[in-house]
């Protein structure tokens, strides 16, 4: 099958130099690179797995919890809501 791909001139020059150095055709090099890419590609991870790996999501066990932190957060939110509505925070 024939496929046409446009590549930047700098990449074309690099590919041409590589082909001369290795005495291989552009087709051979491109096919080899595509095969390596698709064979080496691991199974796709779910967005949840990626978020866990990046640290956006963590389990409760992995966090050091301060018992007062939750109450402090609640108080801060309540005060902000009260100010927004012109009330005196408790």
Secondary structure, 3 states (H helix, E strand, C coil): CCCCCCCCHHHHHHHHHHHHHHCCCHHHHHHHHHHHHHHHCCCCCCHHHHHHHHCCCCCHHHCCCCHHHHHHHHHHHHHHHHHHCCCCCC
